[in-house]
Amino acid sequence: MLGLRVFIVLIVVAGVVSYIGDKVGRYIGRHRLSVFGMRPRFTAIVVTIISGILIAAITFTTFMVLSREARLALFGLEELRQKIFSLENVKNKLEKEVEVRRKGALLFRNKDVVLTTLIPEGLSREATSKKLKQIIGLLDLYLSNLGIKSEDSSQIYISKEKFEAAVQDLSGKDLDQVLLARVTRNVIFGEVVPIEFVNLPNRLVFSSGREIVRGEVSSGLTDPEIEKELQILLAQARLLAQKEGVIPDASGSMGSIPYAEIFSTVKEIKQKGGKVSVRIVANRPIYSIGPLNVSFSL
């Protein structure tokens, strides 16, 4: 809105100055006046030039008075550049401090899983080798995006023997395989990450609708207490699922129930009254690769 008002003011001011300049020029031309001893024709040209200069000067002045952004752009640009330069120096200094502090910090522990994925059944040796190389490339890109860099071109290392053994073991399987990329020693920041591949059959662990755990919750408890009881049941379900063969992802997660469902279940328990039997059941077939897709059933 301010920009529109400034634009209108500029047009009006420029029009007024132009009109006055035209009138003065016509008056001088009609009366053949002379300024500084110049011929009337040249006097009229000078008046026209001065009118143009006045239009530019008044327009510029009006713009500066009415627009803070214009003043900043004209007079504060150098100061802004200095601030940006100063902030960039601070940023570079902080990045160097972070890098120094990272040196020697533990990045991965021995046996940490950095990736969990599924390898389809029936792959040829060539297709399996290509798939594993893609996985190594993705892991390398993932570490680079985290700002983890080593002196080598690649952040990931697997020996040729271990790679070939994994290709051999995964080729031609008659069942999908859960593939784990696992670190083989403690790794600190700046070091190459040595890995090995471990594979397990992706078998059915829980069929759809199967009960995983069951418990009783009193409706006389407060809402937070009931929620805590439900969380305990969920923890028991995760432990049992892991024992039965559901594999957590690289972050250690096996999936979760949305809080909206937990909140809704708390309300249902309160409405039922007394001791309420709560079951955690599988929403769909759950395989070794997970996730643990479950819900509450009363």
Residue pairs with C-beta under 8 A, 6 or more apart in sequence:
2 66
2 67
5 66
6 62
6 63
6 66
6 67
9 62
9 66
10 59
10 62
10 63
13 58
13 59
13 62
14 55
14 58
14 59
17 51
17 54
17 55
17 58
18 51
18 55
20 51
21 47
21 48
21 50
21 51
21 52
21 54
21 55
22 51
24 47
24 51
25 44
25 47
25 48
25 51
27 33
28 35
28 40
28 43
28 44
28 47
29 40
29 41
29 44
32 40
33 40
33 43
34 40
34 43
35 43
35 46
38 46
63 70
64 70
64 71
64 74
72 80
102 189
102 190
103 188
103 189
103 190
104 188
104 189
105 188
105 189
106 186
106 187
106 188
107 148
107 187
107 188
107 189
107 191
107 193
108 114
108 183
108 186
108 187
108 193
109 183
109 186
110 183
110 184
110 185
110 186
111 182
111 183
111 184
112 182
112 183
113 180
113 181
113 182
113 183
113 248
113 250
114 139
114 181
114 182
114 183
114 193
114 195
114 250
115 135
115 138
115 139
115 179
115 180
115 181
115 250
116 178
116 179
116 180
116 181
116 247
116 248
116 249
116 250
116 289
117 135
117 178
117 179
118 176
118 177
118 178
118 179
118 202
118 289
119 128
119 131
119 170
119 173
119 176
119 177
119 178
119 179
119 199
120 176
121 173
121 174
121 175
121 176
121 177
122 172
122 173
122 174
123 131
123 170
123 171
123 172
123 173
124 171
124 172
125 167
125 168
125 171
125 172
128 167
128 170
128 171
129 167
132 163
132 166
132 167
132 170
132 197
135 179
135 181
136 154
136 156
136 158
139 155
139 156
139 181
139 193
139 195
140 154
140 155
140 156
143 155
143 156
143 193
144 155
148 155
148 189
149 155
149 190
150 190
150 191
150 192
151 190
152 192
154 192
155 192
155 193
156 192
156 193
156 195
157 192
157 193
157 194
157 195
158 194
158 195
158 196
158 197
162 196
162 197
163 197
166 196
166 197
166 199
169 199
170 177
170 179
170 197
170 199
173 201
175 201
175 202
175 203
176 201
176 202
176 289
177 199
177 200
177 201
177 202
178 199
178 200
178 201
178 202
178 247
178 288
178 289
179 197
179 198
179 199
180 197
180 198
180 199
180 200
180 247
181 195
181 196
181 197
182 195
182 196
182 197
182 198
183 193
183 194
183 195
184 194
184 195
184 196
185 194
187 193
187 194
200 245
200 247
200 288
201 288
202 287
202 288
202 289
203 245
203 287
203 288
204 285
204 286
204 287
205 241
205 244
205 245
205 246
205 286
205 287
205 288
206 212
206 241
206 244
206 246
206 282
206 285
206 286
207 282
207 285
208 282
208 283
208 284
208 285
209 281
209 282
210 281
210 282
211 279
211 280
211 281
211 297
212 237
212 240
212 241
212 280
212 281
212 282
212 294
213 233
213 236
213 237
213 240
213 279
213 280
214 277
214 278
214 279
214 280
215 229
215 232
215 233
215 236
215 277
215 278
216 275
216 276
216 277
216 278
217 226
217 229
217 230
217 269
217 275
217 276
217 278
218 226
218 274
218 275
218 276
219 226
219 269
219 270
219 271
219 272
219 273
219 274
219 275
219 276
221 229
223 266
223 270
226 266
226 269
226 270
227 262
227 263
227 266
229 278
230 262
230 265
230 266
230 278
230 296
231 262
233 278
233 280
234 256
234 257
234 280
234 294
237 280
237 292
237 294
238 254
238 292
241 254
241 286
241 292
242 248
242 254
245 288
246 254
246 286
246 287
246 288
246 290
246 292
247 288
247 289
247 290
248 254
248 290
249 290
249 291
253 291
254 290
254 291
254 292
255 290
255 291
255 292
255 293
255 294
257 294
257 295
257 296
261 295
261 296
262 296
265 278
265 296
265 298
268 298
269 276
269 278
269 298
272 298
276 298
277 298
278 296
278 297
278 298
279 296
279 297
279 298
280 294
280 295
280 296
280 297
281 294
281 295
281 297
282 293
282 294
283 293
283 294
283 295
284 293
286 292
286 293
286 294
